[in-house]
Amino acid sequence: MVNYKTYSKALQLSSPTPDHYLPMIYSIALRGKNEKVSYFNDAVVGGSFSMTSLKIDKA
């Protein structure tokens, strides 16, 4: 598990609890051997809001 509390204050504010990033980690962990992960929708809006998403495709 990532100990996010040891990182900067900005990181702590962006992910205040693990439920903000654990679903993405679980999804990456479940990808198959011949699948690749790519990110999309990763632009930051208004200087602080993002809806980073990932896509898992056959390699």
FINU-178491 format. One record per atom (N, C-alpha, C): residue in one letter; x, y, z. Coordinates in steps of 0.1 Angstrom, whole numbers, plus 5000, padded with zeros to 4 digits. Layout:
BEGIN
AXYZ
...
//
This chain:
BEGIN
M500849885000
M500050005000
M500950125000
V500450234993
V501250354993
V500950435005
N502050485012
N501850565024
N501750705019
Y500650755014
Y500450885008
Y500750995019
K500650965031
K500851075042
K502251115043
T503251045037
T504651085038
T504951175026
Y504051195017
Y504351285005
Y503851425008
S504051514998
S503751655000
S502251685004
K502051805009
K500751845013
K499851845001
A500351894989
A499551894977
A499051754973
L499851654974
L499451514971
L498351474981
Q498551504994
Q497551465004
Q496251535001
L496251654996
L494951714993
L494351664981
S495151614971
S494651564959
S494051424960
S494551344969
S494051214972
S493951194987
P492851254993
P492751255007
P492551115014
T492051025006
T491850885012
T492150785000
P492550665004
P492950564994
P491850534984
D490650554987
D489550514978
D489550604966
H490350704965
H490450794954
H491350734943
Y492250644947
Y493250594937
Y493250444937
L492750374947
L492850224947
L492050164935
P490950204931
P490250144920
P491150134907
M491950244905
M492750244893
M493950134895
I494450124907
I495550034910
I494949894908
Y493749864913
Y493149734912
Y492949694897
S492449794889
S492249764875
S493549734868
I494649804871
I495949774864
I496349634868
A496249604881
A496649474886
A495849354879
L494649374874
L493849274868
L494049254853
R494949344847
R495149334833
R495849204830
G495549144818
G496049024813
G497549044808
K498148934806
K499548934801
K499749004788
N498748984779
N498849044766
N498049174764
E497749244775
E497049364775
E497849484779
K497649594773
K498449714777
K497449824783
V498049904791
V497250004798
V497650144792
S496650224789
S496850354785
S495950444792
Y496350574794
Y495650664801
Y494950764792
F493750814795
F493050914788
F492250994797
N491751104792
N491051204800
N491851244812
D493151274810
D493951314821
D494351464822
A493551544815
A493751694816
A493151744829
V493851844835
V493351904847
V492552024843
V491352034849
V490452144846
V490352244857
G490352364855
G490252464865
G491452464875
G492552404871
G493752404880
G493752304891
S492652224892
S492652124903
S491752004901
F490952004891
F489951894889
F490451804878
S490551674880
S490851584869
S490051454870
M489751384859
M489051264859
M489851154852
T491151144856
T492051054849
T491450914849
S491450864837
S490950724834
S491950644827
L491650514827
L492650424820
L491850334811
K492450284801
K491950184792
K492850064791
I492249944791
I493049824789
I492649764776
D493649744767
D493449694754
D494449574752
K494049494742
K494949394738
K496249454732
A497349404735
A498649464730
A498849434715
//
